[in-house]
Amino acid sequence: MIEVIVVFILLISGIFLGFFLANFRSSNKAKLIIVEAKKEAEQIKKEKILQAKEKFIELKSKHEQIINKKNNEINSSQQRVKQKENNLNQKLADINRKDKDLKVLKHELDTQRSAIIKKQEDLDKSHNIQIEQLEKISSLSAKEAKIQLIESLKQQAKTESLSIVQNTIEEAKLTAKQEARKIVIQTIQRTATEEAIENSVSVFNIDNDTVKGRIIGREGRNIRAIESATGVDIVVDDTPGAIVLSCFDSIRREIARLSLHKLVTDGRIHPARIEEVVTKTKKEIEDEIIQIGKKTTIDLGIHGLHPELIKMIGRMRYRSSYGQNLLQHSRETANMCATMAAELGLNVKYAKRAGLLHDIGKVSPDDSETPHAIIGMQLAEKYGEKGEVVNAIGAHHDEIEMTSLLSPIVQVCDGISGARPGARRQLEDSYIKRIKELEDTALGYPGVLKSYAIQAGRELRVVVESEKVTDKDASKLAFEISDKIQNDMTYPGHVKVTVIRETRAISYAK
């Protein structure tokens, strides 16, 4: 038992001893670790302090650089401000100096103005004295003398102005007439023209009078069927070998003529056959109209026209104006427009198109109340023609304002084509009326004794009384009459006004 207790005590003692030794060793080890940690901490602390010092030195250096830069900029700004201040001081000094000079100049001007005012007052007094003396001498007041002087000057100025105008016109004629003649002559020489006179009736020739009865038919049914189908009046009279077709529409007359020719040649003449032949002939005429339009454009070298415009050009073949065939007139105008445009350096293609289409409104089936120039302009614009061409068509009779140089060319060439000898037939009544208007225009002026319109109204000769009209008055009278004719009358070409003044001395030997 005791041994057991001893062993137990020894065992416990060994355990306590081992535990004490272990604690002692661990305590020493911890102390060593703490010592080493302190050393490392000191080392790290020293390194961090060194890094902080280096960073502080670096930041301080950068800060000093920035401060130096700002100081330099401030110094520069101060220098610029000083320079501007110096400049302003210099300008202010200049202004002060100029202000002083202006004051001196103003004083001098005031002095001169006072002297001028005084001189003007002296002159006014002297002028008033002279006026009073003149009024006493002439027995007229200043107002009455002024009125007489103004009237005298007005009359003198009027006479001199008319003389200047006349001289200017003559000078312009001398310089422009030669070149204008050259252009017109070249135009006429390079344009081939033919005369074509269309009437309101056509004559259908027949071999014998027995055909007339067949055309009339039983109780006139054939002739009524023809007139109803064609819209043409058929005159069957005693004229041998001929039947007259009467209608203002030349296309209808042509349809009637061709239909009659086919019916007479075929021999079968009855209402059903008449309607068939007239319908077929209308179709042929429409095709022919299109072919005529195409041929005309090809001959003139005009391309790109709308098909409706081509068709209207073909219809002009069957329309006349004052006895002049409309298609022939349009072709002449187109060729002359092209020639004039080439002479003047303008667009030849546009001029030719405008010349060909200028009367296109005459064959339009719509709106007969509107002037044909406006209708033609609207059609050309509708079918895509250029603005210059459209304006030339609309302005060739002055219905609208001219906006291009082609417009006066078309107007001039239209007048040349219509005014050339033999181009148009004028009705006798309208011709006599125009001649009488010309003569009456001259007779309305004082001092005119007689007036004669000669050369188909292209010249007006005026005989004046030599006692009432002087040589200067004769020139003035010629100018005034020509101006009145130009403003009040409508005529082709131009009218020459000649004033004749003569003095006769008569004596008898006995």
C-alpha positions, 0 to 999 in steps of 0.5 A: 500500500505504501509502495503504491502511495509512493509510486503514486506520489512519484508519478504525480511529482514527475507530472508536475515536474514535466509541466513546469519544465514545459512552461519554463521553455515556452516562456523563454520562447515567447520572450524571444519572439517578443524581442524579435518582434520589437526589433522588426517593429523598430526596423519598420518604424525607421523605414517608414519614417525615412519614406515619410521624410522622402515623400515630404521632401518630394511634395515640398519640391513640387509645391515650390515649383507650382508656387514659382510658376504662379509667381511668374504668371502673376508677374507677367500679368502685372507687366501686361497690366502696366503696359495697357495702363501706359497705352491708355495713359498715352491715348488719354493724352492724345485725346486731350490734345485733340480735344484742345485742337477741336476747341480751337478749330470750333472757335475758328469756325464760329468766327468764320460762320459769324462772318459768313452770316454777316456777309449773307445779310449784306448780300440779302440787303443788296439783293432786295435793293436791286429787286426793288430797283428792277421792279421800279424800272420794269413796272413788274413785281418779282412774282410776275417776272418770275412767272414770265421767266419760268414760262419762257424757260419751259417753252425753251426747254421743251423745244430743246428737249425735243431737239435732243430727243430727235438727235438722239433717235437719229444717232441711235438709228445711224449706229443700230440701223446697219447692224439690225439690217444685217441681222434681218437680211441674213435671217431672210436670206437663210430662211426659205419661205413659201406662200400658202393662202387658205380660204374658208371654202374648198372646191371638189372637182367632178367629171360630170354633173350626173355625179351631183345627183348621186351625191345629193341622193333621193330627197337629199338624204346623201348630202344631208348625211355627208353634212351631218357626218362632216359638219361641212356645208355642201353647195351644189349649184350650176357651176359645171364640174365643181361642188363647193365645200364651205366651213371655217374649220379647214380640217373638216373641209379636208375630211369632207373632200377626201370622203367625197373623193372616196365615195365618188371613186367607189361609186357606192353612195348611201348614208351607211357607206357615207358614215363608214367612209367619213369615220375612216377618213377622220382616222386617216386625217388624225394619223396624217396630222401626227405625221405632219407634226413629226415631220415638221419637228424633224425638219427643224431639228427639234427633239423631245416635244410632248406628243400632244404638242406634236399633234397640235403642230400638225393641226396648224397645217389646216389653220390659217391666219389672215390668209397665211397658213399657220404651220408655214408661218410658225416654221418661218418664225422658228427659222428666223428666231434660230438665225437671230439667236445665232447672230446674237449669241443666244440659245438657238434650240430654245429660240427655234422651239419658241418660234415653232410653238408661239401660235400653238394656242390658236389650234387649242380646242379649249377656252376660245375666250382667252388670248391665244398667247396665254393658252399657248403659254399654259400648254407649253408649261403643262407639257414641260417646256423650259421657262424661257420658251414658255415666257417667249410664247406668252409674251409675243403679243405683250400679254405678259412681261418679257423675262428673257431675251428670247421673248423679243426675238420671237415677237420680232420674227413673228412680226417679220413673217406676218408683215412680209409682202404677200404673207397675209390678206387683209380685209378691205374694210379693216385696211381702209379703216387703218388708213383712215385712222392714220390720216385722221391722227395727223389731221388732229394737230394744229397747222396740218393742212392735208395728210396722205397714207401711202405704201399700204399704210407704211408711210404717212405724209403730212402737209402743213401750212408754212405760215403756222408751222416753222421748220423746228415745229415741223420736226417736233410735229413729226415726232409727236405724230409718230409717238401717237401712232406708236401708242394708240394704233396697232400695225405691222412693221413700222410707219414712216411719218414725213412732214412737208412744209413749203413756201411758195412765192408767186408773181405775175409779169404784165 
